Amino acid sequence: MTLPRGTVTFLFTDIEGSTRLLQELGDRYPEALEAHRRLLREAFDRHDGHEVDTQGDAFFVAFGRAHDAVRAAADAQRSLAAHEWPGGQALRVRMGIHTCEASPSGDGYVGIGVHRGARIASASHGGQVLLSTTARGLLEEETNSFATRDLGEHRLKDLTGPERLYQLVGDGLEVEFPPLKTLDNRPTNLRPQPSPLVGRGRELREICELVAGGARLVTLTGPGGVGKTRLALQAAAELLDQFRDGAFFVPLAAQTDPELVLPAVAQTLGVTSAGIQTLEAYIADKELLLVLDNLEQVLDAAPQLAELCSQGDGLRVLATSREALRLSGESVYPVPPLSIEDEAVELFAVRAQAASPDFELAANVETVRELCARLDGLPLAVELAAARIATMTPEAMLDRLGDRLKLLAGGARDVPERQRTIRDTLEWSYELLTDEERDLFSRLGVFAGGFTLEAAEDVCDADLDVLGSLVAKSLVRHAEGRYSMLETIRDYARERLGGDLDDTAERHAAHMLALAETAWREKVERDAYWLGRLAPELDNIRVALDWLADHDPERRLRLAAYTGWAWLMLSHLREGRSELEAALELDGGDAWARALALAWEGQCAYLPGRQRDRAPPGDGGPRALSVARRSARGS
């Protein structure tokens, strides 16, 4: 079979509710499944379809023309509707059509287009045919014998950018369907990803079965760089339809204090002290999925999480950690590396084609397979290698690896295996950077929890082109106007900063102080704006406070004072009081900053938050007034 190449149209199908049908039809299900396969294959054959893959009740078919794919889909739906099914239980099939540039690789195709087509199909309902914008555009060019209905833009469950979708309409086809199964139809903060998840079909299925089967806490464990976070995000997207009140991502990579974990959850869900509602009360009647990412740094929060999980029957938690939380009722799911033979090679091909569209896997498959094996199939390592394809061949990459990519085989128990492996990978990647890229990469390690372009320019003298190059080389990520580093990469960057750490940390602290002071002065007129501006910078403020504690206690007091209102409004009461009390230990200092810090410390102590965070009221208010009066008298 010669598969089409160039502009190719993909058709994906699967049976809606196949598990339910299996249970209802019992011994008659194989007969129904075989009839379904026969009817679809007859439709594909009539319109020059090339069957690429069949798994269970799903088909992946390629066509040389969009018109042929649409005719095949329409014929198949009509044949399915007219068929007499065993027991009267009709098989309803979902279909998605997408057109893209593609070239066969081995027995099939690799690339973003394949994943996009599959996701379009998964957004549909049984009996429905969805088309992407590219497929619909070609359909209009080739023929006007089919009509489509514009369904608007939708975020698909591959977590990438929105796609405008169209429904095929015509004689013999159903017209009315429920809302599409996309991210737009449930509450969620699942963040956009630069590309779809490659592989992981088995892991996704097993994780979703654990959560859907009633497990209250599922922890994904494994070495750094193995893809725990991306897998958890994708599982949450797949499970979104099962949670009435949505799925929410809570990043904890920058946290080191276990007491801040539940406040971070509350902040993500919008539970604030202003509403006088505890987190436990909020979740009591909710059907909610929480993704808690990077818990290994705050394992002592595990008992609090166990208590939280017991509060609401509809709450499920999907956590990622380098090690298990060791809680009763916890389901631990070790995440393995990608399989070398297919998943790791496909990931390399997808990322390489994104970096260099001319890259062809077929001509390099054996070398890529060896390279992926040398990288242990770790997704981060594979992606870092693929990002170099525009300037290095896979053979050259192997030569550059040499003996320098050392894999951990035993050694110190307190050194994570992934840390050693990824550090070697990052060292190799680092040495391929230009001097400008190395300097900026190292300095960016001072940021925690991400940063804006303006912050990078102010603190690191960042050049936009150099920063963009680091993004392109997978060392820095960019989404929704904010840049970030994976924590492992950030740790490596800070190591490389070496003797320049103090200078960069000083500039970072000065930037955070200026930001906090501006927010304080303008909050009366623009409190909502500045609260939203400071919320993602709390990790950076923590880092700045820690550095100033050892280098400039007076400015630490000022930064804590100007941040007090944000801690209060974002329900970080315990953290706010702790930081303010520590800053107030300084003798002397700016009188106005001391008065302001005392005032906020008093409010953090007085206002109720979660029950466990409630503290005895302090005397910050009266002390603040006394200090302010002395300051006004000049004493």
NULODO-307157 format. One record per residue (C-alpha): x negated, y, z; residue in one letter. Coordinates in steps of 0.5 Angstrom, whole numbers, plus 500, padded with zeros to 3 digits. Layout:
N
XYZa...
***
This chain:
635
500500500m497507498t500512503l501519500p496525501r496532501g503535503t506529506v513529509t514525516f520521518l521519525f526515528t528511534d535508537i538513542e539509549g536503547s535500554t542501556r544498549l540492551l543491558q550492555e549487549l545482552g543476547d547480542r541486542y536482537p542481532e543489532a536491532l535487526e541490522a538496524h531495521r534492515r539498514l533503515l528499511r533499505e534507505a527508506f525503500d530507495r527513496h520512496d518511503g512508506h513505512e506507517v508504523d514500527t514500534q520497538g526500535d522506532a520508525f514512522f515513515v511518510a514521504f511524498g517529497r521532503a527531498h526524498d525524506a532527507v535523502r533517506a535520513a542521510a543515507d540511513a545515518q551513513r549506513s549506520l555509521a559504516a556498519h560493524e556492530w556486535p561488540g563494537g557498540q554502535a547504534l546511534r539513531v535520532r531522526m526528525g523530519i516534519h512536513t504538513c498537510e495530512a490525509s491517511p486515516s485507516g492504516d496511518g495518519y492522525v493530526g497535530i503534524g504527526v505529534h510534532r514530527g515525533a517531538r522533533i525527533a525526540s529533541a535530537s541526539h543519536g546521529g543527528q537529523v533535525l528538520l522543521s521549518t516547513t520541511a526545510r522550506g520545501l527542501l530549499e524549493e526542491e533542491t540545493n544539494s543539502f545544507a542545514t544549520r539554523d539551531l534557533g527556536e525551541h520549545r519541544l516537549k509536547d508543550l506547545t508553541g516554539p518551533e524553529r529547528l534546523y540540523q541536516l549537514v553534509g558529507d558523512g554526517l556528524e556535525v557537533e552535538f550537545p544542546p537539543l533536548k528541549t524545554l529551553d535547556n532546564r529551569p521550568t515553568n511548565l506552561r504552554p498547552q494548546p495542543s500536544p497530548l494525544v495517546g497515553r503512551g503506556r501511561e507516560l512510560r509507566e509514570i516516568c519509570e516510577l519517578v525515574a525508578g526512585g519513587a519520591r511521591l507519585v499520585t495520579l488519581t481518577g475522575p475529573g475530566g480524565v486528563g490527570k493534569t495534562r498527563l502529569a505535565l507531559q510526564a514532567a516534560a519527558e522527565l525534565l532532562d533528569q532533574f538538574r534544577d528543573g521541573a515546576f508546576f504548582v496549581p492548587l485547584a483554587a486552594q481550600t486551606d491545607p496550610e497554604l499548599v507549601l507557601p504556594a510551592v515556595a512562591q512557585t520556586l521563588g523562595v520568599t521571606s525576604a531571602g530568610i531561607q526556608t523551603l526545606e533548606a532550599y530543596i535540600a541540595d536540589k534535583e527537582l521535580l514538583l507537579v502538585l495539581d488538584n490536591l483533593e481539596q487540600v488532602l490535610d496537607a498530605a503530612p506536610q508533603l510527606a515531610e517535605l519529600c523527606s528533606q531532599g534526596d533529589g526531590l520528586r513529587v508528581l501529584a494529581t488528586s481525585r483520591e490517594a493521599l494515603r501516605l507511606s511510600g506513595e505510589s498511586v497511579y490510577p489514570v484510566p479513560p482513553l481507549s475507545i478504539e484508538d486514543e479517544a477516536v484520535e483525540l476527537f479527530a485531532v480536535r475536530a480537524q483543528a476546529a474544522s480542517p475539512d473534517f475527515e475521520l475515515a468517513a465518520n469513524v464508526e459514528t465517532v467511535r460510538e460517540l466516544c463510547a457514549r462519552l466514556d472516553g473522558l478527554p474533556l467530554a471528547v474535546e467538548l464534542a469535537a469543538a462542535r464539529i464546525a456546526t454539527m455532524t457526529p450523527e447530529a451530536m449523537l441525536d442531541r445526546l439522547g438519554d441526557r448524558l447519564k453515566l453514574l452507576a452507583g449512587g451517593a458515595r460523596d458525589v464523585p463519579e466524574r462530577q456527575r458525568t462531566i456535569r451532564d456533558t457540560l449541560e449538553w454543551s451549555y444548551e448549545l450556546l447562544t444566550d450571550e454565550e450562556r450569560d458570559l459563561f455563567s458570570r465568568l464562574g465568579v473568578f478563581a484562578g483565572g482572569f484577565t480580559l480587562e477583569a472579564a470586561e469590568d466584572v462580566c461586561d464581556a464581549d471579546l468575540d463572545v469570550l473568544g467563542s467560549l475559548v473556541a468551544k473549550s469552555l474557557v482556556r487562554h494562555a499567556e494573556g490570561r483566561y481560565s476555566m477548568l475547576e469542574t467547568i467553573r463549578d458548573y458555571a457558578r451553578e448556572r449563575l443562580g440568582g445573579d450571583l450576588d450582583d456578579t460577586a459584588e462587581r468582582h469584589a469591587a474590581h479586586m478592591l480597586a486593583l489592590a488599592e491601585t497596587a498599594w498606591r503605586e507600589k513604591v514606584e513600581r513594586d516589582a510590577y504590582w507584585l507580579g500583577r497581584l500574585a496570580p490574583e490571590l485566589d480572586n482576592i480570597r474569593v472577594a474577601l469571603d464574599w465581603l465578609a458576609d456583605h460588606d465587612p468595611e470593604r473587606r477590611l480595606r481589601l485586606a489592608a491593601y493586600t497586606g504587603w503582597a501577602w508579606l512579600m509573597l511569603s503568605h505570612l500565615r494567610e496574611g495574618r489570618s485574613e487581617l485579623e479576621a478583617a480587624l474584628e470589625l468594630d469601627g470602619g475606616d481608620a486609615w484602613a484599620r491602621a494599615l491592616a494593623l501594621a501589616w498584621e504586625g509584620q506578618c506576625a513578626y517576620l520569620p517564614g517557614r518554621q511551622r509558620d512562625r507565630a508569636p510577634p503581635g502588637d499590630g505595630g504599636p496599635r497601628a501607630l495609635s490608630v493612625a495618631r487618633r485618625s490624624a487628630r480626627g478622633s
***
